[in-house]
Amino acid sequence: MKNIIGLLPRLVDAAGENSQILETAAQIAWSRAAGDGLWASTAPLRLYDRKLEVAVPDAIWQTQLKAMSAELLARVNWLLGRDVVKSLEFRIGPESLQTFRAQTERKNFSGRERASLPEEVLSAAGTIQDETLRQRFLAAAGSVIARRESKGGRATSESVT
């Protein structure tokens, strides 16, 4: 997992202004910044206007996380390598937590797409124990590679890792 987190700043740099990749990177950074305890009760829903919206189960969680938001925000941006997220917004939404978990479980990176990724990316992804996080990482890496290839540049393992 440490190797994957180390790739986030490069992924963010490669993403440029691609909001989908930045959102995915912010969600991955949230999972690490929040740790296992908070991750189980939160869901990073979306990044908009540089604000990361995070679903929480109830007002108690919302209050506690608001009190910790400065520290969590600093951790997220440190993991991303630059200030991608300007604020955190904690929204009460137990149904959003369930929906997020269900959606991320359904997302599956196909075998053909996986085979087109550099071995270094696949190896790093293999260290991620959380299936949802692993799939999101692979999807983000695949998006960066596809974008570079569509611009006429050849994506290499060095350009992604």
C-alpha positions, -999 to +999 in steps of 0.1 A: +000+000+000+029+023+008+041+021-029+006+030-042+004+060-019+038+071-031+025+072-067-003+096-059+017+128-064+028+115-099-007+106-108-019+140-097+008+157-118+000+135-148-037+142-144-033+180-151-069+193-148-086+160-154-113+162-127-121+124-128-085+115-121-081+142-094-113+130-078-101+094-077-067+104-064-084+124-036-106+095-027-076+072-025-058+098-004-089+100+019-088+063+024-052+064+036-056+097+056-087+084+073-072+051+082-091+019+087-113+032+116-127+062+098-127+045+063-153+020+075-177+047+085-171+072+057-173+074+020-155+099-001-182+108-026-170+134-049-145+163-054-161+195-067-147+230-065-117+215-048-141+204-019-141+167-010-175+156+000-175+127+025-206+108+036-209+100+073-236+079+090-249+104+115-245+138+132-221+124+158-197+113+131-202+147+113-193+167+145-163+145+153-149+147+118-154+184+115-133+188+146-106+168+129-110+183+094-078+205+094-056+175+103-074+152+078-072+179+050-035+183+056-030+145+054-050+142+022-031+170+005+003+158+018-005+123+002-015+140-031+018+160-032+000+194-035-031+212-024-058+194-046-084+196-019-092+230-003-118+218+022-137+187+035-175+186+037-190+159+059-226+151+049-249+129+068-261+102+046-261+065+056-277+057+023-249+074+005-224+052+024-243+021+013-246+033-023-209+042-025-199+008-012-222-010-037-211+011-067-174+007-059-178-031-055-196-033-089-168-014-107-144-039-121-113-033-142-115-058-170-088-083-178-081-068-212-076-033-197-055-047-169-032-065-193-025-032-211-010-016-179+027-015-172+039-043-149+050-018-123+015-004-119+000-040-117+026-049-091+019-018-070-019-025-073-013-060-061-002-046-027-035-029-021-056-052+001-089-033-002-105-045-035-124-012-040-093+009-036-073-015-059-099-012-086-101+026-084-063+028-085-061+007-116-089+027-133-071+060-125-038+046-138-056+033-169-072+067-175-038+085-173-023+061-198-052+063-222-051+101-221-014+102-228-017+078-256-046+097-271-024+129-272+001+110-293+025+103-265+035+068-257+028+059-221+056+040-205+059+027-170+082+056-162+055+081-172+030+066-148+051+053-119 
